[in-house]
């Protein structure tokens, strides 16, 4: 499954996760399941790049066994022209700013990404 981040730092920031609970990205899925998840991540990232202007796409596996043990991938499109000092982890940290968005903004962006997935 894929869904937009509720508190995005860049516009179009999404998460991709398997529907069944998997706690460890290395010891949890089989090779085939891991590759299938990566294929979905790639498909979602391509769709986001069709909708959101993107200089580079960050794909990360974050989480913690203490607080967020379900594996998931972060797909974060870096806007073009972002100064180097504001790229990489800086661009993903919520303390550096979260995009204000209305439910209608999220619905419109989600619909555009779904349409790109259907192409």
Biopython code that builds the backbone (N, CA, C, O; Angstrom):
import numpy as np
from Bio.PDB.StructureBuilder import StructureBuilder

atoms = [
    (1, "UNK", "N", (0.843, -1.173, 0.000)),
    (1, "UNK", "CA", (0.000, 0.000, 0.000)),
    (1, "UNK", "C", (0.886, 1.232, 0.000)),
    (1, "UNK", "O", (2.019, 1.204, 0.479)),
    (2, "UNK", "N", (0.353, 2.301, -0.541)),
    (2, "UNK", "CA", (1.085, 3.568, -0.579)),
    (2, "UNK", "C", (0.132, 4.680, -0.159)),
    (2, "UNK", "O", (-1.055, 4.662, -0.487)),
    (3, "UNK", "N", (0.670, 5.634, 0.564)),
    (3, "UNK", "CA", (-0.150, 6.767, 1.008)),
    (3, "UNK", "C", (0.737, 7.976, 1.206)),
    (3, "UNK", "O", (1.939, 7.860, 1.448)),
    (4, "UNK", "N", (0.112, 9.151, 1.097)),
    (4, "UNK", "CA", (0.843, 10.394, 1.282)),
    (4, "UNK", "C", (1.138, 10.614, 2.759)),
    (4, "UNK", "O", (0.324, 10.296, 3.626)),
    (5, "UNK", "N", (2.307, 11.158, 3.026)),
    (5, "UNK", "CA", (2.714, 11.495, 4.385)),
    (5, "UNK", "C", (1.770, 12.565, 4.929)),
    (5, "UNK", "O", (1.491, 13.559, 4.259)),
    (6, "UNK", "N", (1.289, 12.354, 6.136)),
    (6, "UNK", "CA", (0.360, 13.319, 6.738)),
    (6, "UNK", "C", (1.037, 14.657, 7.043)),
    (6, "UNK", "O", (0.392, 15.705, 7.020)),
    (7, "UNK", "N", (2.331, 14.612, 7.326)),
    (7, "UNK", "CA", (3.091, 15.821, 7.644)),
    (7, "UNK", "C", (4.317, 15.896, 6.719)),
    (7, "UNK", "O", (5.448, 15.688, 7.158)),
    (8, "UNK", "N", (4.077, 16.196, 5.441)),
    (8, "UNK", "CA", (5.185, 16.156, 4.475)),
    (8, "UNK", "C", (6.147, 17.326, 4.625)),
    (8, "UNK", "O", (5.754, 18.449, 4.938)),
    (9, "UNK", "N", (7.387, 17.031, 4.397)),
    (9, "UNK", "CA", (8.380, 18.101, 4.310)),
    (9, "UNK", "C", (8.514, 18.544, 2.860)),
    (9, "UNK", "O", (8.444, 19.747, 2.609)),
    (10, "UNK", "N", (8.705, 17.647, 1.881)),
    (10, "UNK", "CA", (8.509, 18.065, 0.497)),
    (10, "UNK", "C", (7.118, 17.629, 0.007)),
    (10, "UNK", "O", (6.583, 16.621, 0.469)),
    (11, "UNK", "N", (6.549, 18.380, -0.914)),
    (11, "UNK", "CA", (5.246, 18.031, -1.501)),
    (11, "UNK", "C", (5.368, 16.695, -2.247)),
    (11, "UNK", "O", (6.304, 16.496, -3.022)),
    (12, "UNK", "N", (4.434, 15.799, -2.012)),
    (12, "UNK", "CA", (4.430, 14.502, -2.669)),
    (12, "UNK", "C", (5.100, 13.403, -1.867)),
    (12, "UNK", "O", (5.201, 12.270, -2.338)),
    (13, "UNK", "N", (5.557, 13.714, -0.670)),
    (13, "UNK", "CA", (6.222, 12.742, 0.205)),
    (13, "UNK", "C", (5.227, 11.623, 0.531)),
    (13, "UNK", "O", (4.147, 11.878, 1.063)),
    (14, "UNK", "N", (5.597, 10.400, 0.211)),
    (14, "UNK", "CA", (4.700, 9.253, 0.405)),
    (14, "UNK", "C", (5.418, 8.131, 1.152)),
    (14, "UNK", "O", (6.643, 8.123, 1.277)),
    (15, "UNK", "N", (4.629, 7.199, 1.637)),
    (15, "UNK", "CA", (5.162, 5.994, 2.259)),
    (15, "UNK", "C", (4.584, 4.787, 1.542)),
    (15, "UNK", "O", (3.431, 4.802, 1.109)),
    (16, "UNK", "N", (5.395, 3.738, 1.420)),
    (16, "UNK", "CA", (4.984, 2.484, 0.794)),
    (16, "UNK", "C", (5.281, 1.377, 1.792)),
    (16, "UNK", "O", (6.385, 1.305, 2.333)),
    (17, "UNK", "N", (4.302, 0.515, 2.039)),
    (17, "UNK", "CA", (4.473, -0.556, 3.023)),
    (17, "UNK", "C", (3.706, -1.795, 2.582)),
    (17, "UNK", "O", (2.691, -1.691, 1.894)),
    (18, "UNK", "N", (4.188, -2.953, 2.975)),
    (18, "UNK", "CA", (3.408, -4.165, 2.699)),
    (18, "UNK", "C", (2.159, -4.176, 3.574)),
    (18, "UNK", "O", (2.168, -3.628, 4.676)),
    (19, "UNK", "N", (1.099, -4.790, 3.093)),
    (19, "UNK", "CA", (-0.137, -4.869, 3.880)),
    (19, "UNK", "C", (0.023, -5.779, 5.099)),
    (19, "UNK", "O", (-0.491, -5.484, 6.178)),
    (20, "UNK", "N", (0.738, -6.882, 4.913)),
    (20, "UNK", "CA", (0.928, -7.766, 6.075)),
    (20, "UNK", "C", (2.044, -7.193, 6.943)),
    (20, "UNK", "O", (2.949, -6.523, 6.446)),
    (21, "UNK", "N", (1.970, -7.463, 8.234)),
    (21, "UNK", "CA", (2.972, -6.927, 9.155)),
    (21, "UNK", "C", (4.310, -7.627, 8.941)),
    (21, "UNK", "O", (4.409, -8.853, 9.002)),
    (22, "UNK", "N", (5.319, -6.828, 8.693)),
    (22, "UNK", "CA", (6.692, -7.308, 8.580)),
    (22, "UNK", "C", (7.530, -6.345, 9.414)),
    (22, "UNK", "O", (7.512, -5.138, 9.172)),
    (23, "UNK", "N", (8.256, -6.866, 10.383)),
    (23, "UNK", "CA", (8.974, -6.003, 11.321)),
    (23, "UNK", "C", (10.410, -5.702, 10.915)),
    (23, "UNK", "O", (10.948, -4.666, 11.306)),
    (24, "UNK", "N", (11.038, -6.569, 10.151)),
    (24, "UNK", "CA", (12.460, -6.389, 9.841)),
    (24, "UNK", "C", (12.671, -6.481, 8.340)),
    (24, "UNK", "O", (12.271, -7.463, 7.714)),
    (25, "UNK", "N", (13.291, -5.475, 7.765)),
    (25, "UNK", "CA", (13.457, -5.401, 6.310)),
    (25, "UNK", "C", (14.418, -6.467, 5.775)),
    (25, "UNK", "O", (14.336, -6.834, 4.603)),
    (26, "UNK", "N", (15.316, -6.962, 6.609)),
    (26, "UNK", "CA", (16.273, -7.968, 6.163)),
    (26, "UNK", "C", (15.807, -9.375, 6.518)),
    (26, "UNK", "O", (15.848, -10.267, 5.671)),
    (27, "UNK", "N", (15.368, -9.587, 7.748)),
    (27, "UNK", "CA", (14.982, -10.922, 8.195)),
    (27, "UNK", "C", (13.504, -11.234, 7.983)),
    (27, "UNK", "O", (13.095, -12.385, 8.137)),
    (28, "UNK", "N", (12.703, -10.246, 7.636)),
    (28, "UNK", "CA", (11.263, -10.465, 7.518)),
    (28, "UNK", "C", (10.803, -11.024, 6.187)),
    (28, "UNK", "O", (10.265, -12.130, 6.143)),
    (29, "UNK", "N", (11.000, -10.287, 5.094)),
    (29, "UNK", "CA", (10.489, -10.761, 3.806)),
    (29, "UNK", "C", (11.451, -11.741, 3.128)),
    (29, "UNK", "O", (12.655, -11.739, 3.386)),
    (30, "UNK", "N", (10.891, -12.568, 2.265)),
    (30, "UNK", "CA", (11.738, -13.382, 1.397)),
    (30, "UNK", "C", (12.348, -12.453, 0.353)),
    (30, "UNK", "O", (11.944, -11.295, 0.243)),
    (31, "UNK", "N", (13.303, -12.944, -0.403)),
    (31, "UNK", "CA", (13.901, -12.132, -1.477)),
    (31, "UNK", "C", (12.837, -11.685, -2.470)),
    (31, "UNK", "O", (12.841, -10.537, -2.914)),
    (32, "UNK", "N", (11.932, -12.584, -2.816)),
    (32, "UNK", "CA", (10.872, -12.243, -3.773)),
    (32, "UNK", "C", (9.943, -11.168, -3.199)),
    (32, "UNK", "O", (9.538, -10.256, -3.919)),
    (33, "UNK", "N", (9.606, -11.266, -1.919)),
    (33, "UNK", "CA", (8.736, -10.265, -1.295)),
    (33, "UNK", "C", (9.445, -8.910, -1.215)),
    (33, "UNK", "O", (8.829, -7.870, -1.450)),
    (34, "UNK", "N", (10.720, -8.922, -0.889)),
    (34, "UNK", "CA", (11.507, -7.693, -0.832)),
    (34, "UNK", "C", (11.550, -7.018, -2.199)),
    (34, "UNK", "O", (11.336, -5.811, -2.310)),
    (35, "UNK", "N", (11.825, -7.800, -3.233)),
    (35, "UNK", "CA", (11.889, -7.247, -4.585)),
    (35, "UNK", "C", (10.529, -6.754, -5.062)),
    (35, "UNK", "O", (10.444, -5.758, -5.781)),
    (36, "UNK", "N", (9.466, -7.445, -4.666)),
    (36, "UNK", "CA", (8.115, -6.991, -5.023)),
    (36, "UNK", "C", (7.811, -5.640, -4.372)),
    (36, "UNK", "O", (7.221, -4.764, -5.004)),
    (37, "UNK", "N", (8.211, -5.472, -3.114)),
    (37, "UNK", "CA", (8.017, -4.186, -2.441)),
    (37, "UNK", "C", (8.824, -3.100, -3.148)),
    (37, "UNK", "O", (8.327, -1.992, -3.352)),
    (38, "UNK", "N", (10.050, -3.406, -3.517)),
    (38, "UNK", "CA", (10.878, -2.422, -4.215)),
    (38, "UNK", "C", (10.269, -2.042, -5.559)),
    (38, "UNK", "O", (10.364, -0.888, -5.978)),
    (39, "UNK", "N", (9.645, -3.002, -6.238)),
    (39, "UNK", "CA", (8.992, -2.698, -7.519)),
    (39, "UNK", "C", (7.845, -1.718, -7.310)),
    (39, "UNK", "O", (7.651, -0.810, -8.118)),
    (40, "UNK", "N", (7.087, -1.892, -6.236)),
    (40, "UNK", "CA", (5.987, -0.966, -5.929)),
    (40, "UNK", "C", (6.557, 0.410, -5.591)),
    (40, "UNK", "O", (6.032, 1.429, -6.040)),
    (41, "UNK", "N", (7.625, 0.439, -4.803)),
    (41, "UNK", "CA", (8.274, 1.713, -4.455)),
    (41, "UNK", "C", (8.680, 2.456, -5.732)),
    (41, "UNK", "O", (8.440, 3.657, -5.859)),
    (42, "UNK", "N", (9.286, 1.749, -6.659)),
    (42, "UNK", "CA", (9.716, 2.371, -7.918)),
    (42, "UNK", "C", (8.512, 2.900, -8.698)),
    (42, "UNK", "O", (8.545, 4.022, -9.202)),
    (43, "UNK", "N", (7.469, 2.111, -8.796)),
    (43, "UNK", "CA", (6.267, 2.524, -9.531)),
    (43, "UNK", "C", (5.651, 3.770, -8.914)),
    (43, "UNK", "O", (5.270, 4.696, -9.629)),
    (44, "UNK", "N", (5.553, 3.796, -7.597)),
    (44, "UNK", "CA", (4.994, 4.963, -6.899)),
    (44, "UNK", "C", (5.903, 6.177, -7.094)),
    (44, "UNK", "O", (5.415, 7.281, -7.336)),
    (45, "UNK", "N", (7.210, 5.983, -6.992)),
    (45, "UNK", "CA", (8.143, 7.098, -7.168)),
    (45, "UNK", "C", (8.050, 7.695, -8.574)),
    (45, "UNK", "O", (8.089, 8.915, -8.737)),
    (46, "UNK", "N", (7.928, 6.842, -9.579)),
    (46, "UNK", "CA", (7.787, 7.333, -10.952)),
    (46, "UNK", "C", (6.500, 8.150, -11.092)),
    (46, "UNK", "O", (6.504, 9.212, -11.715)),
    (47, "UNK", "N", (5.411, 7.661, -10.520)),
    (47, "UNK", "CA", (4.136, 8.390, -10.591)),
    (47, "UNK", "C", (4.245, 9.743, -9.891)),
    (47, "UNK", "O", (3.766, 10.751, -10.410)),
    (48, "UNK", "N", (4.867, 9.766, -8.725)),
    (48, "UNK", "CA", (5.047, 11.036, -8.009)),
    (48, "UNK", "C", (5.868, 12.000, -8.854)),
    (48, "UNK", "O", (5.552, 13.188, -8.927)),
    (49, "UNK", "N", (6.922, 11.495, -9.493)),
    (49, "UNK", "CA", (7.776, 12.349, -10.334)),
    (49, "UNK", "C", (7.028, 12.903, -11.543)),
    (49, "UNK", "O", (7.394, 13.960, -12.058)),
    (50, "UNK", "N", (6.000, 12.220, -12.000)),
    (50, "UNK", "CA", (5.186, 12.739, -13.109)),
    (50, "UNK", "C", (4.296, 13.895, -12.656)),
    (50, "UNK", "O", (3.900, 14.737, -13.461)),
    (51, "UNK", "N", (3.990, 13.927, -11.374)),
    (51, "UNK", "CA", (3.040, 14.912, -10.849)),
    (51, "UNK", "C", (3.734, 16.080, -10.155)),
    (51, "UNK", "O", (3.299, 17.225, -10.278)),
    (52, "UNK", "N", (4.799, 15.797, -9.435)),
    (52, "UNK", "CA", (5.482, 16.800, -8.615)),
    (52, "UNK", "C", (6.846, 17.101, -9.234)),
    (52, "UNK", "O", (7.614, 16.171, -9.480)),
    (53, "UNK", "N", (7.171, 18.364, -9.491)),
    (53, "UNK", "CA", (8.504, 18.683, -9.999)),
    (53, "UNK", "C", (9.561, 18.138, -9.030)),
    (53, "UNK", "O", (9.526, 18.424, -7.833)),
    (54, "UNK", "N", (10.490, 17.359, -9.561)),
    (54, "UNK", "CA", (11.441, 16.636, -8.713)),
    (54, "UNK", "C", (12.839, 16.707, -9.298)),
    (54, "UNK", "O", (13.053, 16.393, -10.469)),
    (55, "UNK", "N", (13.790, 17.123, -8.469)),
    (55, "UNK", "CA", (15.196, 17.124, -8.874)),
    (55, "UNK", "C", (15.823, 15.756, -8.606)),
    (55, "UNK", "O", (16.623, 15.262, -9.401)),
    (56, "UNK", "N", (15.453, 15.160, -7.492)),
    (56, "UNK", "CA", (15.980, 13.862, -7.087)),
    (56, "UNK", "C", (14.938, 13.234, -6.167)),
    (56, "UNK", "O", (14.226, 13.942, -5.456)),
    (57, "UNK", "N", (14.852, 11.915, -6.182)),
    (57, "UNK", "CA", (13.901, 11.228, -5.309)),
    (57, "UNK", "C", (14.663, 10.473, -4.236)),
    (57, "UNK", "O", (15.518, 9.637, -4.529)),
    (58, "UNK", "N", (14.340, 10.778, -2.998)),
    (58, "UNK", "CA", (14.938, 10.053, -1.872)),
    (58, "UNK", "C", (14.056, 8.865, -1.545)),
    (58, "UNK", "O", (12.837, 8.996, -1.437)),
    (59, "UNK", "N", (14.676, 7.701, -1.386)),
    (59, "UNK", "CA", (13.968, 6.490, -0.979)),
    (59, "UNK", "C", (14.724, 5.931, 0.214)),
    (59, "UNK", "O", (15.896, 5.569, 0.115)),
    (60, "UNK", "N", (14.029, 5.869, 1.345)),
    (60, "UNK", "CA", (14.677, 5.452, 2.583)),
    (60, "UNK", "C", (13.858, 4.393, 3.300)),
    (60, "UNK", "O", (12.640, 4.305, 3.144)),
    (61, "UNK", "N", (14.550, 3.602, 4.081)),
    (61, "UNK", "CA", (13.899, 2.681, 4.996)),
    (61, "UNK", "C", (14.212, 3.186, 6.391)),
    (61, "UNK", "O", (15.345, 3.077, 6.862)),
    (62, "UNK", "N", (13.210, 3.736, 7.045)),
    (62, "UNK", "CA", (13.374, 4.255, 8.398)),
    (62, "UNK", "C", (12.396, 3.547, 9.322)),
    (62, "UNK", "O", (11.486, 2.861, 8.856)),
    (63, "UNK", "N", (12.572, 3.702, 10.593)),
    (63, "UNK", "CA", (11.691, 3.088, 11.580)),
    (63, "UNK", "C", (12.511, 2.595, 12.748)),
    (63, "UNK", "O", (13.736, 2.721, 12.762)),
    (64, "UNK", "N", (11.834, 2.037, 13.720)),
    (64, "UNK", "CA", (12.495, 1.561, 14.925)),
    (64, "UNK", "C", (11.706, 0.404, 15.501)),
    (64, "UNK", "O", (10.475, 0.416, 15.480)),
    (65, "UNK", "N", (12.394, -0.581, 16.007)),
    (65, "UNK", "CA", (11.702, -1.702, 16.650)),
    (65, "UNK", "C", (10.999, -1.230, 17.920)),
    (65, "UNK", "O", (10.066, -1.885, 18.384)),
    (66, "UNK", "N", (11.431, -0.102, 18.492)),
    (66, "UNK", "CA", (10.816, 0.409, 19.712)),
    (66, "UNK", "C", (9.551, 1.224, 19.447)),
    (66, "UNK", "O", (8.704, 1.340, 20.334)),
    (67, "UNK", "N", (9.403, 1.790, 18.249)),
    (67, "UNK", "CA", (8.280, 2.674, 18.050)),
    (67, "UNK", "C", (7.524, 2.515, 16.752)),
    (67, "UNK", "O", (6.342, 2.849, 16.681)),
    (68, "UNK", "N", (8.180, 2.013, 15.728)),
    (68, "UNK", "CA", (7.528, 1.886, 14.427)),
    (68, "UNK", "C", (8.122, 0.662, 13.743)),
    (68, "UNK", "O", (8.962, 0.780, 12.851)),
    (69, "UNK", "N", (7.677, -0.505, 14.168)),
    (69, "UNK", "CA", (8.341, -1.735, 13.733)),
    (69, "UNK", "C", (7.802, -2.306, 12.422)),
    (69, "UNK", "O", (8.254, -3.368, 11.991)),
    (70, "UNK", "N", (6.870, -1.645, 11.792)),
    (70, "UNK", "CA", (6.357, -2.120, 10.501)),
    (70, "UNK", "C", (7.246, -1.556, 9.406)),
    (70, "UNK", "O", (7.417, -0.340, 9.322)),
    (71, "UNK", "N", (7.826, -2.426, 8.553)),
    (71, "UNK", "CA", (8.709, -1.884, 7.524)),
    (71, "UNK", "C", (7.921, -1.028, 6.533)),
    (71, "UNK", "O", (6.762, -1.301, 6.221)),
    (72, "UNK", "N", (8.579, -0.011, 6.064)),
    (72, "UNK", "CA", (7.981, 0.891, 5.088)),
    (72, "UNK", "C", (9.103, 1.669, 4.420)),
    (72, "UNK", "O", (10.194, 1.811, 4.973)),
    (73, "UNK", "N", (8.821, 2.168, 3.231)),
    (73, "UNK", "CA", (9.766, 2.997, 2.496)),
    (73, "UNK", "C", (9.221, 4.420, 2.440)),
    (73, "UNK", "O", (8.031, 4.646, 2.220)),
    (74, "UNK", "N", (10.110, 5.349, 2.641)),
    (74, "UNK", "CA", (9.792, 6.758, 2.468)),
    (74, "UNK", "C", (10.188, 7.124, 1.040)),
    (74, "UNK", "O", (11.305, 6.837, 0.608)),
    (75, "UNK", "N", (9.282, 7.751, 0.318)),
    (75, "UNK", "CA", (9.538, 8.220, -1.036)),
    (75, "UNK", "C", (9.345, 9.733, -0.997)),
    (75, "UNK", "O", (8.223, 10.226, -0.887)),
    (76, "UNK", "N", (10.455, 10.458, -1.088)),
    (76, "UNK", "CA", (10.407, 11.907, -0.906)),
    (76, "UNK", "C", (11.021, 12.613, -2.110)),
    (76, "UNK", "O", (12.225, 12.508, -2.343)),
    (77, "UNK", "N", (10.195, 13.334, -2.878)),
    (77, "UNK", "CA", (10.716, 14.063, -4.045)),
    (77, "UNK", "C", (11.336, 15.400, -3.632)),
    (77, "UNK", "O", (10.668, 16.241, -3.029)),
    (78, "UNK", "N", (12.591, 15.586, -3.953)),
    (78, "UNK", "CA", (13.274, 16.840, -3.645)),
    (78, "UNK", "C", (12.916, 17.869, -4.713)),
    (78, "UNK", "O", (13.118, 17.614, -5.900)),
    (79, "UNK", "N", (12.388, 19.026, -4.313)),
    (79, "UNK", "CA", (12.041, 20.050, -5.306)),
    (79, "UNK", "C", (13.278, 20.575, -6.032)),
    (79, "UNK", "O", (14.341, 20.711, -5.426)),
    (80, "UNK", "N", (13.146, 20.871, -7.326)),
    (80, "UNK", "CA", (14.267, 21.461, -8.066)),
    (80, "UNK", "C", (14.709, 22.775, -7.431)),
    (80, "UNK", "O", (13.889, 23.544, -6.930)),
    (81, "UNK", "N", (16.008, 23.017, -7.459)),
    (81, "UNK", "CA", (16.541, 24.279, -6.955)),
    (81, "UNK", "C", (16.735, 24.330, -5.450)),
    (81, "UNK", "O", (17.107, 25.376, -4.918)),
    (82, "UNK", "N", (16.496, 23.237, -4.753)),
    (82, "UNK", "CA", (16.713, 23.231, -3.307)),
    (82, "UNK", "C", (18.209, 23.410, -3.045)),
    (82, "UNK", "O", (19.019, 22.644, -3.567)),
    (83, "UNK", "N", (18.588, 24.411, -2.245)),
    (83, "UNK", "CA", (20.013, 24.612, -1.966)),
    (83, "UNK", "C", (20.627, 23.356, -1.341)),
    (83, "UNK", "O", (19.968, 22.640, -0.587)),
    (84, "UNK", "N", (21.885, 23.102, -1.661)),
    (84, "UNK", "CA", (22.541, 21.881, -1.206)),
    (84, "UNK", "C", (22.438, 21.696, 0.314)),
    (84, "UNK", "O", (22.217, 20.578, 0.780)),
    (85, "UNK", "N", (22.591, 22.745, 1.070)),
    (85, "UNK", "CA", (22.525, 22.657, 2.531)),
    (85, "UNK", "C", (21.144, 22.277, 3.056)),
    (85, "UNK", "O", (21.003, 21.938, 4.231)),
    (86, "UNK", "N", (20.123, 22.330, 2.200)),
    (86, "UNK", "CA", (18.765, 21.973, 2.600)),
    (86, "UNK", "C", (18.313, 20.660, 1.972)),
    (86, "UNK", "O", (17.131, 20.319, 2.014)),
    (87, "UNK", "N", (19.254, 19.929, 1.391)),
    (87, "UNK", "CA", (18.934, 18.640, 0.779)),
    (87, "UNK", "C", (19.185, 17.510, 1.768)),
    (87, "UNK", "O", (19.533, 17.749, 2.925)),
    (88, "UNK", "N", (19.008, 16.296, 1.309)),
    (88, "UNK", "CA", (19.229, 15.061, 2.038)),
    (88, "UNK", "C", (18.428, 15.054, 3.338)),
    (88, "UNK", "O", (17.245, 15.391, 3.317)),
    (89, "UNK", "N", (19.025, 14.687, 4.456)),
    (89, "UNK", "CA", (18.245, 14.562, 5.694)),
    (89, "UNK", "C", (17.597, 15.876, 6.109)),
    (89, "UNK", "O", (16.511, 15.871, 6.690)),
    (90, "UNK", "N", (18.242, 16.994, 5.823)),
    (90, "UNK", "CA", (17.659, 18.291, 6.168)),
    (90, "UNK", "C", (16.280, 18.441, 5.534)),
    (90, "UNK", "O", (15.356, 18.945, 6.173)),
    (91, "UNK", "N", (16.135, 18.009, 4.282)),
    (91, "UNK", "CA", (14.870, 18.144, 3.565)),
    (91, "UNK", "C", (13.773, 17.261, 4.153)),
    (91, "UNK", "O", (12.591, 17.509, 3.912)),
    (92, "UNK", "N", (14.137, 16.248, 4.910)),
    (92, "UNK", "CA", (13.160, 15.290, 5.444)),
    (92, "UNK", "C", (12.787, 15.540, 6.898)),
    (92, "UNK", "O", (11.820, 14.963, 7.394)),
    (93, "UNK", "N", (13.523, 16.372, 7.572)),
    (93, "UNK", "CA", (13.288, 16.588, 9.009)),
    (93, "UNK", "C", (12.158, 17.588, 9.231)),
    (93, "UNK", "O", (12.216, 18.723, 8.758)),
    (94, "UNK", "N", (11.146, 17.158, 9.946)),
    (94, "UNK", "CA", (9.966, 18.005, 10.165)),
    (94, "UNK", "C", (10.293, 19.277, 10.939)),
    (94, "UNK", "O", (9.598, 20.282, 10.789)),
    (95, "UNK", "N", (11.326, 19.252, 11.755)),
    (95, "UNK", "CA", (11.675, 20.468, 12.495)),
    (95, "UNK", "C", (12.198, 21.570, 11.569)),
    (95, "UNK", "O", (12.341, 22.718, 11.989)),
    (96, "UNK", "N", (12.482, 21.225, 10.316)),
    (96, "UNK", "CA", (12.893, 22.227, 9.326)),
    (96, "UNK", "C", (11.711, 22.755, 8.519)),
    (96, "UNK", "O", (11.886, 23.552, 7.598)),
    (97, "UNK", "N", (10.508, 22.305, 8.871)),
    (97, "UNK", "CA", (9.304, 22.807, 8.230)),
    (97, "UNK", "C", (8.476, 21.711, 7.595)),
    (97, "UNK", "O", (8.993, 20.812, 6.930)),
    (98, "UNK", "N", (7.188, 21.809, 7.816)),
    (98, "UNK", "CA", (6.214, 20.877, 7.245)),
    (98, "UNK", "C", (5.314, 21.679, 6.320)),
    (98, "UNK", "O", (4.952, 22.814, 6.631)),
    (99, "UNK", "N", (4.956, 21.100, 5.197)),
    (99, "UNK", "CA", (4.102, 21.789, 4.237)),
    (99, "UNK", "C", (2.673, 21.866, 4.782)),
    (99, "UNK", "O", (2.084, 20.851, 5.154)),
    (100, "UNK", "N", (2.133, 23.071, 4.823)),
    (100, "UNK", "CA", (0.736, 23.250, 5.217)),
    (100, "UNK", "C", (-0.135, 22.825, 4.036)),
    (100, "UNK", "O", (0.064, 23.276, 2.908)),
    (101, "UNK", "N", (-1.098, 21.954, 4.312)),
    (101, "UNK", "CA", (-1.974, 21.484, 3.246)),
    (101, "UNK", "C", (-3.367, 21.219, 3.807)),
    (101, "UNK", "O", (-3.523, 20.774, 4.944)),
    (102, "UNK", "N", (-4.356, 21.497, 2.997)),
    (102, "UNK", "CA", (-5.734, 21.232, 3.378)),
    (102, "UNK", "C", (-6.103, 19.813, 2.940)),
    (102, "UNK", "O", (-5.405, 19.220, 2.118)),
    (103, "UNK", "N", (-7.183, 19.271, 3.478)),
    (103, "UNK", "CA", (-7.642, 17.964, 2.989)),
    (103, "UNK", "C", (-7.897, 17.968, 1.475)),
    (103, "UNK", "O", (-7.650, 16.966, 0.804)),
    (104, "UNK", "N", (-8.387, 19.083, 0.944)),
    (104, "UNK", "CA", (-8.601, 19.178, -0.505)),
    (104, "UNK", "C", (-7.274, 19.137, -1.269)),
    (104, "UNK", "O", (-7.191, 18.528, -2.336)),
    (105, "UNK", "N", (-6.239, 19.783, -0.724)),
    (105, "UNK", "CA", (-4.913, 19.729, -1.352)),
    (105, "UNK", "C", (-4.428, 18.283, -1.433)),
    (105, "UNK", "O", (-3.933, 17.844, -2.471)),
    (106, "UNK", "N", (-4.572, 17.552, -0.339)),
    (106, "UNK", "CA", (-4.123, 16.157, -0.281)),
    (106, "UNK", "C", (-4.922, 15.304, -1.267)),
    (106, "UNK", "O", (-4.358, 14.475, -1.982)),
    (107, "UNK", "N", (-6.236, 15.515, -1.297)),
    (107, "UNK", "CA", (-7.093, 14.736, -2.198)),
    (107, "UNK", "C", (-6.732, 15.005, -3.660)),
    (107, "UNK", "O", (-6.686, 14.078, -4.468)),
    (108, "UNK", "N", (-6.483, 16.245, -3.994)),
    (108, "UNK", "CA", (-6.117, 16.596, -5.370)),
    (108, "UNK", "C", (-4.782, 15.972, -5.754)),
    (108, "UNK", "O", (-4.651, 15.405, -6.839)),
    (109, "UNK", "N", (-3.795, 16.073, -4.873)),
    (109, "UNK", "CA", (-2.486, 15.482, -5.148)),
    (109, "UNK", "C", (-2.601, 13.961, -5.247)),
    (109, "UNK", "O", (-2.028, 13.354, -6.152)),
    (110, "UNK", "N", (-3.332, 13.351, -4.331)),
    (110, "UNK", "CA", (-3.511, 11.897, -4.378)),
    (110, "UNK", "C", (-4.182, 11.447, -5.658)),
    (110, "UNK", "O", (-3.789, 10.438, -6.243)),
    (111, "UNK", "N", (-5.193, 12.184, -6.100)),
    (111, "UNK", "CA", (-5.879, 11.839, -7.345)),
    (111, "UNK", "C", (-4.941, 11.943, -8.556)),
    (111, "UNK", "O", (-4.993, 11.115, -9.465)),
    (112, "UNK", "N", (-4.092, 12.962, -8.552)),
    (112, "UNK", "CA", (-3.139, 13.135, -9.661)),
    (112, "UNK", "C", (-2.119, 11.989, -9.674)),
    (112, "UNK", "O", (-1.760, 11.493, -10.742)),
    (113, "UNK", "N", (-1.657, 11.573, -8.510)),
    (113, "UNK", "CA", (-0.707, 10.474, -8.437)),
    (113, "UNK", "C", (-1.393, 9.169, -8.853)),
    (113, "UNK", "O", (-0.809, 8.379, -9.596)),
    (114, "UNK", "N", (-2.604, 8.935, -8.394)),
    (114, "UNK", "CA", (-3.349, 7.730, -8.820)),
    (114, "UNK", "C", (-3.528, 7.703, -10.337)),
    (114, "UNK", "O", (-3.401, 6.652, -10.966)),
    (115, "UNK", "N", (-3.822, 8.863, -10.915)),
    (115, "UNK", "CA", (-3.967, 8.923, -12.381)),
    (115, "UNK", "C", (-2.651, 8.595, -13.068)),
    (115, "UNK", "O", (-2.642, 7.904, -14.086)),
    (116, "UNK", "N", (-1.536, 9.084, -12.523)),
    (116, "UNK", "CA", (-0.227, 8.767, -13.104)),
    (116, "UNK", "C", (0.083, 7.282, -12.952)),
    (116, "UNK", "O", (0.728, 6.697, -13.822)),
    (117, "UNK", "N", (-0.359, 6.675, -11.879)),
    (117, "UNK", "CA", (-0.162, 5.230, -11.693)),
    (117, "UNK", "C", (-0.945, 4.427, -12.737)),
    (117, "UNK", "O", (-0.519, 3.350, -13.154)),
    (118, "UNK", "N", (-2.083, 4.964, -13.146)),
    (118, "UNK", "CA", (-2.932, 4.252, -14.110)),
    (118, "UNK", "C", (-2.398, 4.352, -15.536)),
    (118, "UNK", "O", (-2.770, 3.546, -16.388)),
    (119, "UNK", "N", (-1.536, 5.323, -15.806)),
    (119, "UNK", "CA", (-0.992, 5.500, -17.175)),
    (119, "UNK", "C", (-0.023, 4.410, -17.541)),
    (119, "UNK", "O", (0.519, 4.411, -18.646)),
]
sb = StructureBuilder()
sb.init_structure("model")
sb.init_model(0)
sb.init_chain("A")
sb.init_seg("    ")
for serial, (resi, resn, name, xyz) in enumerate(atoms, 1):
    if name == "N":
        sb.init_residue(resn, " ", resi, " ")
    sb.init_atom(name, np.array(xyz, "f"), 0.0, 1.0, " ", f" {name:<3s}", serial, name[0])
structure = sb.get_structure()
